[in-house]
């Protein structure tokens, strides 16, 4: 997706926001860019090209996921089968939503994104891969690009856990705190 400023309105157009379910949103991923007014695939859009139809990684430029807060935008990626997005920067809310929902946003310097974009555009179908275990992106030429990710968030992604799972791990501590609070501050109940 050789573009800057891919906003959440483009990622999942408003007409697809009629559900609170995470299922089925993949059909609407880039719905306005992927389909014409009759619902036919637009031939020039990257995701409609044979070489990219089964891609699991989106490569984009800067400010990916900017615009309004739509968790649906992240859900649409996951429902379509996208597992990671590589860009030089992200909209902050999209970035946070992605990590909380299991979509890996990879930030690489703009010159490295440009190098990967050149390789992919010159050889459609050439694959990039992302290793969360190693914190690296490997380009079609085999060169690896390290990326940084907060250690706690990385661990959650690797374990397939979320904030609720972390909270539930502290269930006994929470229960002890509540019992202590009942004894020392009964008026708070």
GROMACS elastic network, one bead per residue, 0.5 to 0.9 nm:
[ bonds ]
;  ai    aj funct       b0    kb
    1     4     6  0.87197   500
    1     6     6  0.87638   500
    1    45     6  0.86862   500
    1    46     6  0.65675   500
    1    47     6  0.83988   500
    1    58     6  0.67746   500
    1    59     6  0.58292   500
    1    61     6  0.76105   500
    1   117     6  0.86193   500
    2    46     6  0.88915   500
    2    59     6  0.74231   500
    2    60     6  0.54143   500
    2    61     6  0.62418   500
    2   117     6  0.71539   500
    2   121     6  0.88442   500
    3     6     6  0.66805   500
    3    60     6  0.59679   500
    3    61     6  0.54428   500
    3    62     6  0.75355   500
    3    64     6  0.86247   500
    4    60     6  0.70382   500
    4    63     6  0.61055   500
    4    64     6  0.68109   500
    5    61     6  0.76776   500
    5    62     6  0.61258   500
    5    64     6  0.54821   500
    5    65     6  0.72168   500
    5    66     6  0.62982   500
    5    67     6  0.86115   500
    5    90     6  0.86508   500
    5    91     6  0.86659   500
    6     9     6  0.84254   500
    6    10     6  0.66998   500
    6    11     6  0.71809   500
    6    60     6  0.82136   500
    6    61     6  0.84828   500
    6    62     6  0.81232   500
    6    63     6  0.67506   500
    6    65     6  0.56408   500
    6    66     6  0.64492   500
    6    67     6  0.84742   500
    7    10     6  0.54697   500
    7    11     6  0.63062   500
    7    12     6  0.88798   500
    7    63     6  0.80476   500
    7    64     6  0.64780   500
    7    67     6  0.51483   500
    7    68     6  0.77137   500
    7    91     6  0.82780   500
    8    12     6  0.60640   500
    8    13     6  0.76448   500
    8    64     6  0.84026   500
    8    65     6  0.52483   500
    8    66     6  0.61019   500
    8    67     6  0.56391   500
    8    68     6  0.61810   500
    8    69     6  0.73859   500
    8    70     6  0.66411   500
    8    72     6  0.87587   500
    8    73     6  0.59830   500
    8    74     6  0.89815   500
    8    94     6  0.80654   500
    9    12     6  0.55539   500
    9    14     6  0.66965   500
    9    30     6  0.85815   500
    9    65     6  0.88251   500
    9    66     6  0.88610   500
    9    67     6  0.71424   500
    9    68     6  0.72371   500
    9    70     6  0.84313   500
    9    73     6  0.82814   500
   10    13     6  0.55694   500
   10    14     6  0.88072   500
   10    29     6  0.81320   500
   10    30     6  0.55425   500
   10    31     6  0.74728   500
   10    32     6  0.66271   500
   10    33     6  0.73002   500
   10    65     6  0.89509   500
   10    73     6  0.89642   500
   11    28     6  0.80202   500
   11    29     6  0.55125   500
   11    31     6  0.74109   500
   11    32     6  0.84242   500
   11    33     6  0.87390   500
   11    65     6  0.75451   500
   11    72     6  0.89810   500
   11    73     6  0.58316   500
   11    74     6  0.86536   500
   11    76     6  0.79190   500
   11    77     6  0.84501   500
   12    15     6  0.82111   500
   12    16     6  0.65248   500
   12    17     6  0.76531   500
   12    25     6  0.79640   500
   12    26     6  0.88506   500
   12    28     6  0.58173   500
   12    29     6  0.51925   500
   12    30     6  0.56283   500
   12    31     6  0.65150   500
   12    32     6  0.81322   500
   12    70     6  0.83497   500
   12    72     6  0.69788   500
   12    73     6  0.54106   500
   12    74     6  0.88861   500
   12    76     6  0.69442   500
   13    16     6  0.58455   500
   13    17     6  0.73200   500
   13    28     6  0.71065   500
   13    29     6  0.78927   500
   13    30     6  0.70916   500
   13    31     6  0.63899   500
   13    32     6  0.65496   500
   13    73     6  0.88423   500
   14    17     6  0.52738   500
   14    18     6  0.80592   500
   15    18     6  0.67977   500
   15    28     6  0.85827   500
   16    19     6  0.74706   500
   16    25     6  0.70227   500
   16    27     6  0.88064   500
   16    28     6  0.60515   500
   16    29     6  0.88400   500
   16    31     6  0.84135   500
   16    72     6  0.86876   500
   17    20     6  0.77500   500
   17    25     6  0.85159   500
   17    70     6  0.88801   500
   17    72     6  0.71379   500
   19    22     6  0.79450   500
   19    23     6  0.89428   500
   19    25     6  0.87416   500
   19    72     6  0.89193   500
   20    23     6  0.88365   500
   20    72     6  0.81314   500
   21    24     6  0.77769   500
   21    25     6  0.81890   500
   21    72     6  0.87872   500
   21    75     6  0.88516   500
   22    25     6  0.63975   500
   22    26     6  0.88820   500
   22    72     6  0.72462   500
   22    75     6  0.55552   500
   22    76     6  0.73546   500
   22    78     6  0.85580   500
   22    79     6  0.70685   500
   23    26     6  0.75725   500
   23    75     6  0.78898   500
   23    76     6  0.81447   500
   23    79     6  0.62074   500
   24    27     6  0.61087   500
   24    28     6  0.78504   500
   24    76     6  0.77274   500
   24    79     6  0.65960   500
   24    80     6  0.83126   500
   25    28     6  0.52771   500
   25    29     6  0.65890   500
   25    72     6  0.74277   500
   25    73     6  0.84683   500
   25    75     6  0.67331   500
   25    77     6  0.79922   500
   25    78     6  0.86349   500
   25    79     6  0.60751   500
   25    80     6  0.73945   500
   26    29     6  0.51032   500
   26    30     6  0.88236   500
   26    75     6  0.76932   500
   26    77     6  0.62372   500
   26    78     6  0.72283   500
   26    81     6  0.77081   500
   27    30     6  0.84673   500
   27    31     6  0.71344   500
   27    76     6  0.76602   500
   27    79     6  0.82171   500
   27    80     6  0.69864   500
   28    32     6  0.80822   500
   28    34     6  0.86124   500
   28    76     6  0.68994   500
   28    80     6  0.88493   500
   29    32     6  0.84474   500
   29    33     6  0.88373   500
   29    34     6  0.80198   500
   29    73     6  0.75695   500
   29    76     6  0.54135   500
   29    77     6  0.65759   500
   29    79     6  0.88054   500
   29    80     6  0.72411   500
   30    33     6  0.52885   500
   30    34     6  0.57298   500
   30    35     6  0.83434   500
   30    47     6  0.88903   500
   30    76     6  0.88737   500
   31    34     6  0.50781   500
   31    35     6  0.58301   500
   31    36     6  0.87120   500
   31    39     6  0.87977   500
   32    35     6  0.58485   500
   32    36     6  0.72399   500
   32    37     6  0.84987   500
   33    36     6  0.76817   500
   33    41     6  0.87098   500
   33    42     6  0.72867   500
   33    45     6  0.67120   500
   34    39     6  0.85901   500
   34    40     6  0.80872   500
   34    41     6  0.54943   500
   34    42     6  0.54443   500
   34    43     6  0.82424   500
   34    44     6  0.86301   500
   34    45     6  0.59693   500
   34    46     6  0.83727   500
   34    47     6  0.71875   500
   34    48     6  0.68354   500
   35    38     6  0.74974   500
   35    39     6  0.50444   500
   35    40     6  0.50862   500
   35    42     6  0.51670   500
   35    43     6  0.88179   500
   35    45     6  0.87783   500
   36    39     6  0.52282   500
   36    40     6  0.53696   500
   36    41     6  0.63556   500
   36    42     6  0.59384   500
   37    40     6  0.74310   500
   38    41     6  0.89843   500
   39    42     6  0.87918   500
   40    43     6  0.89232   500
   41    44     6  0.88003   500
   41    45     6  0.81232   500
   41    48     6  0.65108   500
   42    45     6  0.58916   500
   42    48     6  0.69302   500
   43    46     6  0.82716   500
   43    48     6  0.61936   500
   43    49     6  0.69838   500
   44    47     6  0.86990   500
   44    48     6  0.71355   500
   44    49     6  0.72255   500
   45    48     6  0.54568   500
   45    49     6  0.67859   500
   46    49     6  0.53530   500
   46    50     6  0.86353   500
   46    51     6  0.85682   500
   46    52     6  0.65141   500
   46    53     6  0.79801   500
   47    50     6  0.78480   500
   47    51     6  0.84234   500
   47    52     6  0.54843   500
   47    53     6  0.51869   500
   47    54     6  0.81988   500
   47    55     6  0.79947   500
   48    51     6  0.85168   500
   48    52     6  0.70657   500
   48    53     6  0.58448   500
   49    52     6  0.55774   500
   49    53     6  0.60242   500
   49   124     6  0.89469   500
   50    53     6  0.52943   500
   50    54     6  0.80827   500
   50   124     6  0.88964   500
   50   125     6  0.81765   500
   51    54     6  0.77010   500
   51    55     6  0.81388   500
   51   124     6  0.56693   500
   51   126     6  0.81749   500
   52    55     6  0.51712   500
   52    56     6  0.88651   500
   52   124     6  0.73776   500
   52   125     6  0.60548   500
   53    56     6  0.89671   500
   54    81     6  0.82416   500
   54    82     6  0.89648   500
   55    58     6  0.73178   500
   55    81     6  0.80207   500
   55    82     6  0.70796   500
   55   125     6  0.85963   500
   55   127     6  0.84628   500
   56    80     6  0.85426   500
   56    81     6  0.58750   500
   56    83     6  0.55312   500
   56    84     6  0.68658   500
   56    85     6  0.86944   500
   57    81     6  0.87457   500
   57    82     6  0.55917   500
   57    83     6  0.60035   500
   57    85     6  0.55811   500
   57    86     6  0.73716   500
   57   127     6  0.89284   500
   57   128     6  0.76440   500
   57   129     6  0.77669   500
   57   130     6  0.82584   500
   58    82     6  0.71560   500
   58    83     6  0.84505   500
   58    84     6  0.64994   500
   58    86     6  0.61534   500
   58    87     6  0.84275   500
   59    84     6  0.86663   500
   59    85     6  0.59111   500
   59    87     6  0.61634   500
   59   113     6  0.76628   500
   59   116     6  0.81019   500
   59   117     6  0.71131   500
   59   128     6  0.88615   500
   60    63     6  0.88342   500
   60    64     6  0.69877   500
   60    85     6  0.73993   500
   60    86     6  0.61331   500
   60    88     6  0.77958   500
   60   113     6  0.75741   500
   60   117     6  0.78445   500
   61    64     6  0.69791   500
   61    86     6  0.80051   500
   61    87     6  0.50169   500
   61    88     6  0.57887   500
   61    89     6  0.74897   500
   61   110     6  0.72591   500
   61   113     6  0.67838   500
   61   114     6  0.77309   500
   61   117     6  0.86127   500
   62    87     6  0.56921   500
   62    90     6  0.66381   500
   62   110     6  0.75311   500
   63    66     6  0.57909   500
   63    87     6  0.75428   500
   63    88     6  0.72198   500
   63    91     6  0.55017   500
   63    92     6  0.88850   500
   64    85     6  0.85948   500
   64    86     6  0.88451   500
   64    87     6  0.66292   500
   64    88     6  0.82132   500
   64    89     6  0.63606   500
   64    91     6  0.59092   500
   64    94     6  0.80781   500
   64    95     6  0.86776   500
   65    68     6  0.85806   500
   65    69     6  0.89333   500
   65    73     6  0.79641   500
   65    74     6  0.88984   500
   65    90     6  0.58119   500
   65    92     6  0.80849   500
   65    93     6  0.79866   500
   65    94     6  0.53175   500
   65    95     6  0.74661   500
   66    69     6  0.83425   500
   66    90     6  0.66061   500
   66    92     6  0.74695   500
   66    93     6  0.78184   500
   66    94     6  0.69250   500
   67    70     6  0.87063   500
   67    91     6  0.71222   500
   67    93     6  0.87318   500
   67    94     6  0.86659   500
   68    93     6  0.83625   500
   68    94     6  0.88035   500
   69    72     6  0.87660   500
   69    73     6  0.84852   500
   69    93     6  0.62303   500
   69    94     6  0.69535   500
   69    97     6  0.88269   500
   70    73     6  0.54755   500
   70    74     6  0.76139   500
   70    93     6  0.84315   500
   70    94     6  0.75667   500
   70    97     6  0.84859   500
   71    74     6  0.54640   500
   71    75     6  0.64069   500
   71    76     6  0.87203   500
   71    93     6  0.87938   500
   71    94     6  0.74565   500
   71    97     6  0.61988   500
   71    98     6  0.81484   500
   71   101     6  0.87178   500
   72    76     6  0.59073   500
   72    77     6  0.86323   500
   73    76     6  0.52405   500
   73    77     6  0.66575   500
   73    94     6  0.78033   500
   73    97     6  0.89063   500
   73    98     6  0.88306   500
   74    77     6  0.52586   500
   74    78     6  0.64993   500
   74    79     6  0.87083   500
   74    94     6  0.72293   500
   74    97     6  0.67584   500
   74    98     6  0.56874   500
   74   101     6  0.72899   500
   74   102     6  0.88220   500
   74   103     6  0.70390   500
   75    78     6  0.51451   500
   75    79     6  0.59973   500
   75    80     6  0.84864   500
   75    98     6  0.84567   500
   75   101     6  0.75735   500
   75   103     6  0.86035   500
   76    79     6  0.51206   500
   76    80     6  0.60718   500
   76    81     6  0.85573   500
   76    82     6  0.85660   500
   77    80     6  0.52409   500
   77    81     6  0.62810   500
   77    82     6  0.50379   500
   77    83     6  0.74232   500
   77    84     6  0.87046   500
   77   103     6  0.77572   500
   78    82     6  0.52387   500
   78    83     6  0.63753   500
   78   101     6  0.85739   500
   78   102     6  0.80330   500
   78   103     6  0.67731   500
   79    82     6  0.74950   500
   82    85     6  0.76931   500
   82   103     6  0.76125   500
   83   102     6  0.77873   500
   83   103     6  0.53740   500
   83   104     6  0.62635   500
   83   105     6  0.88170   500
   84   102     6  0.89785   500
   84   103     6  0.56477   500
   84   105     6  0.57350   500
   84   106     6  0.70379   500
   84   130     6  0.76173   500
   85   103     6  0.77217   500
   85   104     6  0.63445   500
   85   106     6  0.59950   500
   85   107     6  0.85357   500
   86    89     6  0.85793   500
   86   104     6  0.84146   500
   86   105     6  0.61087   500
   86   107     6  0.60343   500
   86   108     6  0.70587   500
   86   113     6  0.75974   500
   86   137     6  0.87118   500
   87    90     6  0.69535   500
   87   105     6  0.76704   500
   87   106     6  0.63543   500
   87   107     6  0.53695   500
   87   108     6  0.61909   500
   87   109     6  0.81164   500
   87   110     6  0.77098   500
   87   113     6  0.65061   500
   88   106     6  0.80188   500
   88   107     6  0.50994   500
   88   109     6  0.53030   500
   88   110     6  0.50506   500
   88   111     6  0.85880   500
   88   112     6  0.84146   500
   88   113     6  0.65318   500
   89    92     6  0.87968   500
   89   106     6  0.84934   500
   89   107     6  0.58709   500
   89   108     6  0.77098   500
   89   109     6  0.83499   500
   89   110     6  0.84273   500
   90    93     6  0.83550   500
   90    94     6  0.69102   500
   90    95     6  0.59053   500
   90   105     6  0.78819   500
   90   106     6  0.89813   500
   90   107     6  0.77536   500
   91    94     6  0.53743   500
   91    95     6  0.61003   500
   91    96     6  0.87486   500
   92    95     6  0.50532   500
   92    96     6  0.62351   500
   92    97     6  0.85742   500
   93    96     6  0.51680   500
   93    97     6  0.60238   500
   93    98     6  0.84086   500
   94    97     6  0.50183   500
   94    98     6  0.58952   500
   94    99     6  0.86364   500
   94   105     6  0.89621   500
   95    98     6  0.51316   500
   95    99     6  0.64459   500
   95   100     6  0.87812   500
   95   103     6  0.89272   500
   95   104     6  0.85690   500
   95   105     6  0.63261   500
   96    99     6  0.53181   500
   96   100     6  0.62682   500
   96   101     6  0.86927   500
   96   105     6  0.89504   500
   97   100     6  0.51124   500
   97   101     6  0.61450   500
   97   102     6  0.86344   500
   97   103     6  0.83320   500
   98   101     6  0.52712   500
   98   102     6  0.61107   500
   98   104     6  0.63879   500
   98   105     6  0.66364   500
   99   102     6  0.53621   500
   99   103     6  0.57005   500
   99   104     6  0.60988   500
   99   105     6  0.71668   500
   99   153     6  0.69611   500
   99   154     6  0.86299   500
   99   156     6  0.87732   500
   99   157     6  0.74654   500
   99   162     6  0.88616   500
  100   103     6  0.77775   500
  100   153     6  0.83083   500
  100   156     6  0.88069   500
  100   157     6  0.85156   500
  100   161     6  0.89167   500
  100   162     6  0.62636   500
  100   163     6  0.74461   500
  101   104     6  0.88632   500
  101   157     6  0.88759   500
  101   162     6  0.75444   500
  102   156     6  0.87290   500
  102   157     6  0.61271   500
  102   160     6  0.72747   500
  102   161     6  0.85468   500
  102   162     6  0.83000   500
  103   157     6  0.84613   500
  104   132     6  0.83782   500
  104   157     6  0.80426   500
  106   130     6  0.86463   500
  106   137     6  0.84786   500
  106   147     6  0.68014   500
  106   148     6  0.79948   500
  106   149     6  0.79574   500
  107   110     6  0.89060   500
  107   113     6  0.88673   500
  107   147     6  0.65022   500
  107   148     6  0.74927   500
  107   149     6  0.85371   500
  108   111     6  0.82020   500
  108   112     6  0.62786   500
  108   113     6  0.62545   500
  108   137     6  0.89535   500
  108   145     6  0.77458   500
  108   146     6  0.79618   500
  108   147     6  0.62237   500
  108   148     6  0.85228   500
  109   112     6  0.54111   500
  109   113     6  0.63920   500
  109   114     6  0.86976   500
  110   113     6  0.50485   500
  110   114     6  0.60475   500
  110   115     6  0.86139   500
  111   115     6  0.62090   500
  111   116     6  0.87263   500
  112   115     6  0.50004   500
  112   116     6  0.62712   500
  112   117     6  0.84995   500
  112   145     6  0.75786   500
  113   116     6  0.51346   500
  113   117     6  0.59915   500
  113   118     6  0.85569   500
  114   118     6  0.60977   500
  114   119     6  0.86607   500
  115   118     6  0.52106   500
  115   119     6  0.64123   500
  115   120     6  0.87921   500
  115   139     6  0.87166   500
  116   119     6  0.51587   500
  116   120     6  0.61980   500
  116   121     6  0.85346   500
  116   128     6  0.79806   500
  116   139     6  0.60825   500
  116   140     6  0.76673   500
  116   141     6  0.88614   500
  117   120     6  0.51765   500
  117   121     6  0.59502   500
  117   122     6  0.84091   500
  118   121     6  0.51910   500
  118   122     6  0.59920   500
  118   123     6  0.85464   500
  119   122     6  0.52302   500
  119   123     6  0.61885   500
  119   124     6  0.83120   500
  119   126     6  0.74953   500
  119   139     6  0.77990   500
  119   140     6  0.66645   500
  119   141     6  0.76157   500
  120   123     6  0.52436   500
  120   124     6  0.54765   500
  120   125     6  0.69677   500
  120   126     6  0.55855   500
  120   127     6  0.72612   500
  120   128     6  0.81867   500
  120   139     6  0.85435   500
  120   140     6  0.72711   500
  121   124     6  0.55723   500
  121   125     6  0.86499   500
  121   126     6  0.84928   500
  122   126     6  0.85927   500
  123   126     6  0.55059   500
  123   140     6  0.87622   500
  124   127     6  0.84555   500
  126   139     6  0.84714   500
  126   140     6  0.55802   500
  126   141     6  0.88368   500
  127   138     6  0.86161   500
  127   139     6  0.68770   500
  127   140     6  0.53086   500
  128   137     6  0.69167   500
  128   138     6  0.55634   500
  128   140     6  0.54983   500
  128   141     6  0.88482   500
  128   142     6  0.86425   500
  129   136     6  0.83131   500
  129   137     6  0.56413   500
  129   138     6  0.51795   500
  129   139     6  0.67232   500
  129   140     6  0.82908   500
  130   133     6  0.89550   500
  130   134     6  0.85960   500
  130   135     6  0.75482   500
  130   136     6  0.58948   500
  130   138     6  0.63462   500
  130   139     6  0.89287   500
  131   134     6  0.53511   500
  131   135     6  0.55991   500
  131   136     6  0.53200   500
  131   137     6  0.63196   500
  131   138     6  0.81208   500
  132   136     6  0.67766   500
  132   137     6  0.86442   500
  132   154     6  0.74472   500
  132   157     6  0.84245   500
  132   158     6  0.73941   500
  133   136     6  0.81078   500
  133   154     6  0.85857   500
  133   158     6  0.74853   500
  134   137     6  0.87778   500
  134   146     6  0.80600   500
  135   145     6  0.84200   500
  135   146     6  0.56959   500
  135   147     6  0.54858   500
  135   148     6  0.67601   500
  135   149     6  0.76882   500
  136   144     6  0.60931   500
  136   145     6  0.53350   500
  136   147     6  0.57664   500
  136   148     6  0.87267   500
  137   143     6  0.82525   500
  137   144     6  0.55157   500
  137   145     6  0.50397   500
  137   146     6  0.63572   500
  137   147     6  0.74554   500
  138   141     6  0.78744   500
  138   142     6  0.57337   500
  138   143     6  0.55665   500
  138   145     6  0.62257   500
  138   146     6  0.87375   500
  139   142     6  0.52571   500
  139   143     6  0.55081   500
  139   144     6  0.64205   500
  139   145     6  0.78885   500
  140   143     6  0.75136   500
  141   144     6  0.88800   500
  148   151     6  0.87421   500
  149   152     6  0.85462   500
  149   153     6  0.71797   500
  149   154     6  0.62256   500
  150   153     6  0.54139   500
  150   154     6  0.60638   500
  150   155     6  0.86378   500
  151   154     6  0.50154   500
  151   155     6  0.60894   500
  151   156     6  0.86378   500
  152   155     6  0.51476   500
  152   156     6  0.62861   500
  152   157     6  0.87547   500
  153   156     6  0.50396   500
  153   157     6  0.62343   500
  153   158     6  0.85939   500
  153   162     6  0.88844   500
  154   157     6  0.51840   500
  154   158     6  0.61604   500
  154   159     6  0.86132   500
  155   158     6  0.50826   500
  155   159     6  0.61383   500
  155   160     6  0.84182   500
  155   161     6  0.83444   500
  156   159     6  0.51506   500
  156   160     6  0.58395   500
  156   162     6  0.62080   500
  156   163     6  0.84293   500
  156   166     6  0.86298   500
  157   161     6  0.62966   500
  157   162     6  0.78225   500
  158   161     6  0.78036   500
  159   162     6  0.88055   500
  161   164     6  0.79546   500
  161   165     6  0.57623   500
  161   166     6  0.72142   500
  162   165     6  0.52899   500
  162   166     6  0.64424   500
  162   167     6  0.88063   500
  163   166     6  0.51196   500
  163   167     6  0.62276   500
  163   168     6  0.86703   500
  164   167     6  0.50417   500
  164   168     6  0.61480   500
  164   169     6  0.86684   500
  165   168     6  0.50877   500
  165   169     6  0.63549   500
  166   169     6  0.51624   500
  166   170     6  0.69533   500
  167   170     6  0.53662   500
  167   171     6  0.67647   500
  167   174     6  0.88031   500
  168   171     6  0.50203   500
  168   172     6  0.86171   500
  169   172     6  0.78986   500
  169   173     6  0.88444   500
  170   173     6  0.53035   500
  170   174     6  0.61677   500
  170   175     6  0.86431   500
  171   174     6  0.51297   500
  171   175     6  0.61524   500
  171   176     6  0.87072   500
  172   175     6  0.50493   500
  172   176     6  0.62118   500
  172   177     6  0.86101   500
  173   176     6  0.51240   500
  173   177     6  0.61648   500
  173   178     6  0.86325   500
  174   177     6  0.50787   500
  174   178     6  0.61755   500
  174   179     6  0.86475   500
  175   178     6  0.51140   500
  175   179     6  0.62141   500
  175   180     6  0.86480   500
  176   179     6  0.51057   500
  176   180     6  0.61512   500
  176   181     6  0.85190   500
  177   180     6  0.51200   500
  177   181     6  0.60427   500
  177   182     6  0.85976   500
  178   181     6  0.50149   500
  178   182     6  0.61482   500
  178   183     6  0.87521   500
  179   182     6  0.51573   500
  179   183     6  0.65070   500
  179   184     6  0.88338   500
  180   183     6  0.52138   500
  180   184     6  0.61812   500
  180   185     6  0.82047   500
  181   184     6  0.51485   500
  181   185     6  0.53293   500
  181   186     6  0.69549   500
  181   188     6  0.80130   500
  181   189     6  0.88915   500
  182   185     6  0.54665   500
  182   187     6  0.80458   500
  182   188     6  0.75197   500
  182   189     6  0.71210   500
  183   186     6  0.59133   500
  184   187     6  0.89515   500
  185   188     6  0.58834   500
  185   189     6  0.81165   500
  186   189     6  0.59835   500
